[in-house]
Amino acid sequence: MKKLILALFLLVAFLLGYGFRSITSPPNTGPRVTGIGGIFFKAKDPAALKTWYEKNLGMRMVQSGTNFEWHQGTDSTKKGFTLWAPFKETTKYFQPSEKQFMINYRVEGLAQLLVKLKAAGIMTTDSVEKASYGSFVHLMDPEGNKIELWEANDVEYAKMGTITTK
């Protein structure tokens, strides 16, 4: 539970810092991370944990977890989504990382970002997977955390009938 609270605290701190930076700095363009696409973590009993969060914190659940719906930047017509998802503690999805969590980062310009990362000697752990709602790829950070990069197609994601905690 302490790890979950710490992860949520770090998420809030990141989002507040990102928001303040966007107000005080000129817009950053080019291939880059634009926000959090999801927080994934291991749990002993994901179903029971989702039930607890739904009952006690009002988070509307789907099979994978819950989706937080928000609006992008200054354009309130563009929806965005962040997925909160507990995985079975035996999942292999986080490998080769041995960590208990994985963060999905929303990105702009995934192809260009991958060229930049490769030039810096940073290799992906798999190839880009394309879906109607976006493109995904994984890599490891210097501390051994597996991260997921997601170039989202929020219009298609919304068409999936996603239930959100809104």
TORPADO-169800 format. One record per residue (C-alpha): x, y, z; residue in one letter; residue number from 1. Coordinates in nm, 2 decimals. Last residue first. Layout:
((X,Y,Z),"A",NUM)
...
REM end
This chain:
((-1.50,1.12,-1.47),"K",166)
((-1.36,0.78,-1.39),"T",165)
((-1.39,0.66,-1.75),"T",164)
((-1.57,0.38,-1.93),"I",163)
((-1.41,0.33,-2.27),"T",162)
((-1.66,0.28,-2.55),"G",161)
((-1.38,0.19,-2.80),"M",160)
((-1.46,0.51,-2.98),"K",159)
((-1.27,0.71,-2.71),"A",158)
((-0.95,0.52,-2.80),"Y",157)
((-1.01,0.60,-3.17),"E",156)
((-1.03,0.98,-3.10),"V",155)
((-0.74,0.95,-2.85),"D",154)
((-0.49,0.82,-3.10),"N",153)
((-0.20,0.80,-2.86),"A",152)
((0.17,0.77,-2.93),"E",151)
((0.24,0.55,-2.64),"W",150)
((0.59,0.49,-2.49),"L",149)
((0.61,0.21,-2.23),"E",148)
((0.87,0.21,-1.96),"I",147)
((1.06,-0.08,-1.81),"K",146)
((1.25,0.03,-1.50),"N",145)
((1.61,-0.10,-1.48),"G",144)
((1.76,0.22,-1.32),"E",143)
((1.91,0.34,-1.65),"P",142)
((1.56,0.34,-1.82),"D",141)
((1.44,0.03,-2.01),"M",140)
((1.25,0.04,-2.33),"L",139)
((0.90,-0.04,-2.46),"H",138)
((0.70,0.04,-2.78),"V",137)
((0.34,0.14,-2.85),"F",136)
((0.14,0.30,-3.13),"S",135)
((-0.21,0.43,-3.10),"G",134)
((-0.58,0.37,-3.07),"Y",133)
((-0.62,0.17,-3.39),"S",132)
((-0.32,-0.05,-3.28),"A",131)
((0.04,-0.04,-3.39),"K",130)
((0.32,-0.23,-3.20),"E",129)
((0.66,-0.08,-3.23),"V",128)
((0.93,-0.34,-3.19),"S",127)
((1.06,-0.48,-2.87),"D",126)
((1.31,-0.40,-2.59),"T",125)
((1.39,-0.06,-2.74),"T",124)
((1.75,0.06,-2.76),"M",123)
((1.91,0.37,-2.61),"I",122)
((2.25,0.44,-2.76),"G",121)
((2.19,0.82,-2.79),"A",120)
((2.14,0.79,-3.16),"A",119)
((1.89,0.51,-3.09),"K",118)
((1.70,0.75,-2.86),"L",117)
((1.68,1.03,-3.12),"K",116)
((1.57,0.78,-3.39),"V",115)
((1.30,0.65,-3.15),"L",114)
((1.18,1.00,-3.08),"L",113)
((1.14,1.06,-3.45),"Q",112)
((0.92,0.76,-3.49),"A",111)
((0.72,0.84,-3.17),"L",110)
((0.65,1.20,-3.28),"G",109)
((0.44,1.30,-2.98),"E",108)
((0.45,1.09,-2.67),"V",107)
((0.22,0.96,-2.39),"R",106)
((0.43,0.78,-2.12),"Y",105)
((0.32,0.44,-1.98),"N",104)
((0.47,0.38,-1.64),"I",103)
((0.56,0.03,-1.52),"M",102)
((0.54,-0.11,-1.17),"F",101)
((0.67,-0.38,-0.93),"Q",100)
((1.02,-0.38,-1.07),"K",99)
((1.21,-0.69,-1.20),"E",98)
((1.24,-0.53,-1.55),"S",97)
((1.30,-0.77,-1.84),"P",96)
((1.01,-0.80,-1.80),"Q",95)
((0.70,-0.58,-1.71),"F",94)
((0.46,-0.80,-1.91),"Y",93)
((0.57,-1.12,-1.74),"K",92)
((0.28,-1.10,-1.49),"T",91)
((0.31,-1.30,-1.17),"T",90)
((0.20,-1.01,-0.94),"E",89)
((-0.12,-1.00,-1.14),"K",88)
((-0.16,-0.66,-1.30),"F",87)
((-0.32,-0.35,-1.15),"P",86)
((-0.42,-0.08,-1.41),"A",85)
((-0.46,0.29,-1.40),"W",84)
((-0.51,0.42,-1.76),"L",83)
((-0.46,0.79,-1.85),"T",82)
((-0.68,0.93,-2.13),"F",81)
((-0.70,1.25,-2.34),"G",80)
((-0.99,1.44,-2.49),"K",79)
((-0.95,1.72,-2.74),"K",78)
((-1.23,1.98,-2.73),"T",77)
((-1.08,2.16,-2.43),"S",76)
((-0.79,2.28,-2.65),"D",75)
((-0.56,2.47,-2.41),"T",74)
((-0.38,2.16,-2.29),"G",73)
((-0.56,1.83,-2.36),"Q",72)
((-0.88,1.75,-2.18),"H",71)
((-0.91,1.48,-1.92),"W",70)
((-1.04,1.12,-1.89),"E",69)
((-0.90,0.89,-1.62),"F",68)
((-0.94,0.53,-1.73),"N",67)
((-0.99,0.25,-1.48),"T",66)
((-0.86,-0.10,-1.44),"G",65)
((-0.81,-0.36,-1.71),"S",64)
((-1.15,-0.53,-1.69),"Q",63)
((-1.34,-0.20,-1.65),"V",62)
((-1.36,0.00,-1.33),"M",61)
((-1.53,0.32,-1.22),"R",60)
((-1.32,0.47,-0.95),"M",59)
((-1.55,0.58,-0.66),"G",58)
((-1.28,0.58,-0.39),"L",57)
((-1.41,0.32,-0.15),"N",56)
((-1.62,0.09,-0.36),"K",55)
((-1.43,0.13,-0.69),"E",54)
((-1.09,0.12,-0.53),"Y",53)
((-1.18,-0.18,-0.32),"W",52)
((-1.32,-0.36,-0.62),"T",51)
((-1.01,-0.29,-0.82),"K",50)
((-0.80,-0.43,-0.54),"L",49)
((-1.01,-0.74,-0.52),"A",48)
((-0.98,-0.80,-0.90),"A",47)
((-0.60,-0.73,-0.90),"P",46)
((-0.53,-0.98,-0.62),"D",45)
((-0.16,-1.00,-0.53),"K",44)
((-0.09,-0.67,-0.72),"A",43)
((0.17,-0.56,-0.97),"K",42)
((0.16,-0.21,-1.11),"F",41)
((0.06,-0.02,-1.42),"F",40)
((0.03,0.36,-1.44),"I",39)
((-0.09,0.49,-1.77),"G",38)
((-0.06,0.75,-2.04),"G",37)
((0.13,1.00,-1.84),"I",36)
((0.22,1.32,-2.02),"G",35)
((0.37,1.49,-2.33),"T",34)
((0.69,1.28,-2.38),"V",33)
((0.89,1.41,-2.67),"R",32)
((0.94,1.43,-3.05),"P",31)
((0.93,1.79,-3.15),"G",30)
((0.78,2.10,-2.99),"T",29)
((0.82,2.24,-2.65),"N",28)
((0.59,2.54,-2.58),"P",27)
((0.75,2.84,-2.42),"P",26)
((0.80,2.81,-2.05),"S",25)
((0.62,2.95,-1.74),"T",24)
((0.27,2.81,-1.80),"I",23)
((0.39,2.47,-1.93),"S",22)
((0.64,2.44,-1.65),"R",21)
((0.37,2.49,-1.39),"F",20)
((0.15,2.21,-1.55),"G",19)
((0.45,1.97,-1.57),"Y",18)
((0.54,2.03,-1.21),"G",17)
((0.18,1.97,-1.10),"L",16)
((0.16,1.66,-1.31),"L",15)
((0.49,1.53,-1.18),"F",14)
((0.40,1.59,-0.82),"A",13)
((0.06,1.42,-0.87),"V",12)
((0.23,1.12,-1.03),"L",11)
((0.49,1.10,-0.75),"L",10)
((0.22,1.10,-0.49),"F",9)
((0.03,0.83,-0.67),"L",8)
((0.35,0.61,-0.69),"A",7)
((0.42,0.68,-0.32),"L",6)
((0.07,0.58,-0.22),"I",5)
((0.10,0.26,-0.43),"L",4)
((0.43,0.18,-0.27),"K",3)
((0.29,0.23,0.08),"K",2)
((0.00,0.00,0.00),"M",1)
REM end
